[in-house]
Amino acid sequence: MSTLKPTPVLRVAVIGLGAWGQCHAETYAALPGVEIAALCDADPARLAAIARRHDVPLQFTDCAALWQRDDIDLVSVVTPEHLHRQIVVDALHSGKHVLVEKAVATEPSDAHAMAAAARDTGRFLVPGHILRFDLRYAEVKRQLDEGAIGDVVSIFSRRSRPQKQFVHHSANHTAYVQMPHDIDLALWWAGSRVTRVRAVERCLRPELRAVEGTAPDVLWANLEFANGIVAVLHSSWLLPSNAGVDMGDYAEVIGSHGVLKVQTADSGFEMWSDSPASPGRYSPDLGIHHRVAGRVVGALREELGYLCDCIRGHRPPTHASFADAVHGVEVAHAVVRSAASGQDVVL
Ligand SMILES: NC(=O)c1ccc[n+]([C@@H]2O[C@H](COP(=O)([O-])OP(=O)(O)OC[C@H]3O[C@@H](n4cnc5c(N)ncnc54)[C@H](O)[C@@H]3O)[C@@H](O)[C@H]2O)c1
């Protein structure tokens, strides 16, 4: 007779069912031993549609109702960035573990408040820094840890997106939208804290902003770390929309004995089409969230699956660090201040 105990089912909720929250729901629905217990979105029509798709009976338009329930283990917070703080703090105090999407906050004080709530409650709090779970970026870290290129001297990281996506992603400054990925990678790879920031920004296509605001479509940031490493980060929303590239990203780490590189503009797959629906050439990135043989694959599955395993095994999730995320918000805040003032910001 088998002595293996059945794995307890983990009950999760997703709060915020926009484009990315729907990917969270799809991923949880595909993970073994995980059940989507509840969904929450301020938009009732969207909530009902996604709940129908995944057959989820518990639906809320206000997450306060979720905090009353003691049968939910984990929540994914996938609402717009500036709303994260209250939801995360309330979720932790109601006993849930939390994954909060990047940018975890747009104010350092909000990030500190979330970290304090996690400390006070002893619940797990994980930032949605998904690239730590992307094979390509994780391999850079593994090689660095093995000393493959000696001591890191310099980091360059570029995130480049088509102009058409700026419409959806211009409600916040891009230091809190795209650049959190690059800031987190730089912190992870440098293994040190940032001491000085200098940033420059431009907006070449302000008419593409969804809401009137100050979001730049080009942003450069220069970071100096306490251990002497320098990093240059670049975010842009200026790829021609008809270039057919979703993610023209690139990273390069130079060490005393070599160089490590990641590039995603050529995913290895291309479609050339004359169909009116998607004319031209299209090369989507396949590493983040995709399907093979009906199964969800990619970095999001690795990230959420890792967290679920940690919760089941009562092991603190250390691969993505909330302490780094807090410092990342401080760095992003310094980037915004430096770009506005034209001055260095010392942290
Ligand atoms: N890790 C990644 O690679 C990645 C990718 C995309 C987005 N994100 C992050 O995910 C978050 C959401 O992004 P998105 O593009 O899906 O946004 P979105 O605007 O498409 O969706 C946000 C959703 O939240 C809902 N909402 C707003 N306020 C709410 C509230 N108080 N309670 C419940 N629901 C509420 C909205 O109705 C909407 O459905 C952001 O933090 C974003 O930066 C991360």
The ligand as a MOL file (V3000), in Angstrom:
LIG
                    3D

  0  0  0     0  0            999 V3000
M  V30 BEGIN CTAB
M  V30 COUNTS 44 48 0 0 0
M  V30 BEGIN ATOM
M  V30 1 N 4.9920 40.5580 -14.5480 0
M  V30 2 C 4.6900 40.9870 -15.7650 0
M  V30 3 O 5.3740 40.6920 -16.7210 0
M  V30 4 C 3.4520 41.8360 -15.9400 0
M  V30 5 C 2.8440 41.9120 -17.1960 0
M  V30 6 C 1.7200 42.7150 -17.3210 0
M  V30 7 C 1.2280 43.4100 -16.2200 0
M  V30 8 N 1.8520 43.3050 -15.0130 0 CHG=1
M  V30 9 C 1.3640 44.0410 -13.8320 0
M  V30 10 O 0.0750 43.5130 -13.4750 0
M  V30 11 C -0.7440 44.5550 -12.9380 0
M  V30 12 C -2.0250 44.6660 -13.7750 0
M  V30 13 O -1.7010 44.9240 -15.1390 0
M  V30 14 P -2.7750 44.7510 -16.3240 0
M  V30 15 O -2.0530 45.1230 -17.5670 0
M  V30 16 O -3.4380 43.4310 -16.2290 0 CHG=-1
M  V30 17 O -3.8070 45.8950 -15.9310 0
M  V30 18 P -5.2790 46.1180 -16.4810 0
M  V30 19 O -5.5340 47.5730 -16.3790 0
M  V30 20 O -5.4450 45.4210 -17.8100 0
M  V30 21 O -6.1950 45.3320 -15.4380 0
M  V30 22 C -6.4040 45.7520 -14.1170 0
M  V30 23 C -7.6890 45.0970 -13.6160 0
M  V30 24 O -7.8590 45.4310 -12.2340 0
M  V30 25 C -9.2320 45.7030 -12.0190 0
M  V30 26 N -9.3280 46.5440 -10.8200 0
M  V30 27 C -8.9960 47.8650 -10.6850 0
M  V30 28 N -9.1910 48.2620 -9.4070 0
M  V30 29 C -9.6200 47.1650 -8.7220 0
M  V30 30 C -9.9710 46.9310 -7.3670 0
M  V30 31 N -9.8880 47.9020 -6.4400 0
M  V30 32 N -10.3800 45.6860 -7.0090 0
M  V30 33 C -10.4810 44.6900 -7.9360 0
M  V30 34 N -10.1540 44.8740 -9.2430 0
M  V30 35 C -9.7280 46.0820 -9.6220 0
M  V30 36 C -9.6930 46.4050 -13.2940 0
M  V30 37 O -11.1100 46.3460 -13.4410 0
M  V30 38 C -8.9610 45.5830 -14.3510 0
M  V30 39 O -9.7190 44.4730 -14.7710 0
M  V30 40 C 0.1290 45.8240 -12.9610 0
M  V30 41 O 0.7820 45.9500 -11.7260 0
M  V30 42 C 1.1290 45.5190 -14.0720 0
M  V30 43 O 2.3500 46.2360 -13.9910 0
M  V30 44 C 2.9430 42.5110 -14.8570 0
M  V30 END ATOM
M  V30 BEGIN BOND
M  V30 1 1 1 2
M  V30 2 2 2 3
M  V30 3 1 2 4
M  V30 4 1 4 5
M  V30 5 2 4 44
M  V30 6 2 5 6
M  V30 7 1 6 7
M  V30 8 2 7 8
M  V30 9 1 8 9
M  V30 10 1 8 44
M  V30 11 1 9 10
M  V30 12 1 9 42
M  V30 13 1 10 11
M  V30 14 1 11 12
M  V30 15 1 11 40
M  V30 16 1 12 13
M  V30 17 1 13 14
M  V30 18 2 14 15
M  V30 19 1 14 16
M  V30 20 1 14 17
M  V30 21 1 17 18
M  V30 22 2 18 19
M  V30 23 1 18 20
M  V30 24 1 18 21
M  V30 25 1 21 22
M  V30 26 1 22 23
M  V30 27 1 23 24
M  V30 28 1 23 38
M  V30 29 1 24 25
M  V30 30 1 25 26
M  V30 31 1 25 36
M  V30 32 1 26 27
M  V30 33 1 26 35
M  V30 34 2 27 28
M  V30 35 1 28 29
M  V30 36 1 29 30
M  V30 37 2 29 35
M  V30 38 1 30 31
M  V30 39 2 30 32
M  V30 40 1 32 33
M  V30 41 2 33 34
M  V30 42 1 34 35
M  V30 43 1 36 37
M  V30 44 1 36 38
M  V30 45 1 38 39
M  V30 46 1 40 41
M  V30 47 1 40 42
M  V30 48 1 42 43
M  V30 END BOND
M  V30 END CTAB
M  END
